[in-house]
């Protein structure tokens, strides 16, 4: 994935801000991080309105994942090797989100470069009251190995 330096700088600022803002949203979730098959997975969930509120419509992040939806949430994950602590890049990640009062939604999580490090995300319409299960199907880079994990999330 090749991005210009200025684009990387801009995406660093928005996504870093979103990850910081998501800490409060994660406070009610006891499984915001989970280690499965040697991969530590961190979860961040931020309202789409927060993304929209931080950038004008012509800002590059406004087009991230096909554009910021009117409603919904930006679901993001970061992957790390449990033993080395190294960030895992170039994975393919698919998420299926389900919860009380909503239809199951399945999407690929797009790679996003944050401070020269890859994170994955996409927007989901989290209707209903929750709690929500975020089922991840991760194809590890340069391996045939797949990791499957389920993380829970609930609006605070």
PyMOL commands that set and color helices and strands:
alter all, ss='L'
color gray80, all
select helices_A, chain A and resi 5-26+48-54+60-66
alter helices_A, ss='H'
color red, helices_A
select strands_A, chain A and resi 33-36+39-47+73-81+92-99+102-114+117-124+132-139+146-153
alter strands_A, ss='S'
color yellow, strands_A
deselect
rebuild
show_as cartoon
